Amino acid sequence: MNQRTISSALRGSVVEDVELTTLELCRACKTSEDEIELWVIEGVLKPRGESRESWRFGGESLARMRTATRLMRDLDLNSPGVALALDLLERIAELESRLGR
């Protein structure tokens, strides 16, 4: 993945065809591989690939990781709380799109 694509995704737009390695996601979100693994275990991130070494993350993972980081920092949520909040935010967005908002 090139730096311009990562930079574009970091500015707020989800790039659907992005595929990041664990290390690239760590760099983009300024976090550790252990934290990425925690989010995978919690179900916040859903990588493609069987092992940590082969994981690939799409643009939606980058967006979820950025939101998770903000929720932890701003609201002092723990990881299960972040996972729940993200699921609820997605559900709200889905319902709003059905209503045509």
NORNOR-V700446 format. One record per residue. N is the residue number from 1. RES is the residue in one small letter. SS is DSSP state (H for helix, E for strand, C for the rest). Layout:
[[N;RES;SS] [N;RES;SS]]
//
This chain:
[[1;m;C] [2;n;C] [3;q;H] [4;r;H] [5;t;H] [6;i;H] [7;s;H] [8;s;H] [9;a;H] [10;l;H] [11;r;C] [12;g;C] [13;s;C] [14;v;C] [15;v;C] [16;e;C] [17;d;C] [18;v;C] [19;e;C] [20;l;E] [21;t;E] [22;t;H] [23;l;H] [24;e;H] [25;l;H] [26;c;H] [27;r;H] [28;a;H] [29;c;H] [30;k;C] [31;t;C] [32;s;C] [33;e;H] [34;d;H] [35;e;H] [36;i;H] [37;e;H] [38;l;H] [39;w;H] [40;v;H] [41;i;H] [42;e;H] [43;g;C] [44;v;C] [45;l;C] [46;k;C] [47;p;C] [48;r;E] [49;g;C] [50;e;C] [51;s;C] [52;r;H] [53;e;H] [54;s;H] [55;w;C] [56;r;E] [57;f;E] [58;g;C] [59;g;H] [60;e;H] [61;s;H] [62;l;H] [63;a;H] [64;r;H] [65;m;H] [66;r;H] [67;t;H] [68;a;H] [69;t;H] [70;r;H] [71;l;H] [72;m;H] [73;r;H] [74;d;H] [75;l;H] [76;d;C] [77;l;C] [78;n;C] [79;s;H] [80;p;H] [81;g;H] [82;v;H] [83;a;H] [84;l;H] [85;a;H] [86;l;H] [87;d;H] [88;l;H] [89;l;H] [90;e;H] [91;r;H] [92;i;H] [93;a;H] [94;e;H] [95;l;H] [96;e;H] [97;s;H] [98;r;H] [99;l;H] [100;g;C] [101;r;C]]
//
